[in-house]
């Protein structure tokens, strides 16, 4: 029995890299966009976890860095298109915050392509799927994050 | 007795006489009636330190050591706070981190061995640095501060790093600058994350050892404290000497030929440089050696200097703003045009208090010690 368990562990260790992505989606557009994707049965990669925020402008460097610290391979911040923001200027704020995050991530020596800022409206379910697929493909080519500390398999 | 209470023995907390001098002098108690170092100590001793763990006031202490200066029995209140915070961290309690905890995340990420940072972009061709040598310049968080704060204030933190290298070059020293220097861990130490601090310390000591450095120069008093005292305390001795740049400038003051800088200045003693490391005279000596500079001391200076209002990027609130505002008012009242500080964090906090409400703004220039010395070199 014990031998069997170790065999399966070996298999998972050799398995190819499956990225883990954290997606911050704003309540009014992108989260609804992800919903639309679901309702329309859009087929896309399942390698992401959505965190709903009231506005993309609320996503500060702290949030993105925490996700990276805890081992996320990529972080997506998604909000409303310019002019569509529920809070009028929230997504401009998101750009400001994101630039700062990008600078910090660069200095930390992580690839800046690991973080991404996108605009997805509530109607763009297909686009949400495309954005996720594209990002997953990009992270897969980049490989696991240097901070991705998976628990070591015990012998 | 719970574990946290047992820890208290190290900080001499059991010797407390409850005289209340700490509360009388504490810069936070001045503006926040509910905060009292004496009460925090008494509560910890009578009801067990575990009771303090969920108290949000636990994270308010600035660890500025002003109370320890006045304490008749030398209770190390900052260390008492650190020990209880360490217990709190073990129980997954955490205070109100400023900036969404971004700076703490960076410190913790720096402990990942696989990380290869990109932090030497500020070194231009006219600065002479090398990769192996006797003298090492420990830059600290300046590159991160630059990314984070340069847009908010009219202030570029990395100029401090550039000017430090300029000063060292002027002394004929080509410093080593590490490509992959980690956070010194000072803040995590005072916030009780001692394991992360040890990890960072070990990585740094390994990096420094590889360069063969005998002298480590810092432009940040917190790095100086961490490298000099905290690493020795937690990780056994270090085999290099550590100096803040102001000490080095004061020692070699004859080697400088300063041009005139007509300016009235006052000096803010950073708590780590002054009360922790005992460096009071050296920065003053160096500043006074610049012709044209007139130095005005603030009423609270040297051992009695008041903190810049926030430490460890924790619990920045209205009280911090009031401390900063009153300190800047005090600096302005000396008639000085410029407030010189030797700590990059003091500068960030004071500059932050100048943002916002224009009617409340104390209009005084703030500059770093290295900036003023380097400007006198160039002129």
Boltz contact constraints between the chains, C-beta under 6 A:
constraints:
  - contact:
      token1: [A, 60]
      token2: [B, 100]
      max_distance: 6.0
  - contact:
      token1: [A, 61]
      token2: [B, 102]
      max_distance: 6.0
  - contact:
      token1: [A, 62]
      token2: [B, 100]
      max_distance: 6.0
  - contact:
      token1: [A, 62]
      token2: [B, 101]
      max_distance: 6.0
  - contact:
      token1: [A, 62]
      token2: [B, 102]
      max_distance: 6.0
  - contact:
      token1: [A, 65]
      token2: [B, 102]
      max_distance: 6.0
  - contact:
      token1: [A, 65]
      token2: [B, 105]
      max_distance: 6.0
  - contact:
      token1: [A, 66]
      token2: [B, 105]
      max_distance: 6.0
  - contact:
      token1: [A, 69]
      token2: [B, 105]
      max_distance: 6.0
  - contact:
      token1: [A, 69]
      token2: [B, 108]
      max_distance: 6.0
  - contact:
      token1: [A, 69]
      token2: [B, 109]
      max_distance: 6.0
  - contact:
      token1: [A, 103]
      token2: [B, 147]
      max_distance: 6.0
  - contact:
      token1: [A, 104]
      token2: [B, 147]
      max_distance: 6.0
  - contact:
      token1: [A, 106]
      token2: [B, 118]
      max_distance: 6.0
  - contact:
      token1: [A, 107]
      token2: [B, 118]
      max_distance: 6.0
  - contact:
      token1: [A, 107]
      token2: [B, 119]
      max_distance: 6.0
  - contact:
      token1: [A, 107]
      token2: [B, 143]
      max_distance: 6.0
  - contact:
      token1: [A, 107]
      token2: [B, 147]
      max_distance: 6.0
  - contact:
      token1: [A, 108]
      token2: [B, 117]
      max_distance: 6.0
  - contact:
      token1: [A, 109]
      token2: [B, 115]
      max_distance: 6.0
  - contact:
      token1: [A, 109]
      token2: [B, 116]
      max_distance: 6.0
  - contact:
      token1: [A, 109]
      token2: [B, 117]
      max_distance: 6.0
  - contact:
      token1: [A, 109]
      token2: [B, 118]
      max_distance: 6.0
  - contact:
      token1: [A, 146]
      token2: [B, 114]
      max_distance: 6.0
  - contact:
      token1: [A, 146]
      token2: [B, 115]
      max_distance: 6.0
  - contact:
      token1: [A, 147]
      token2: [B, 112]
      max_distance: 6.0
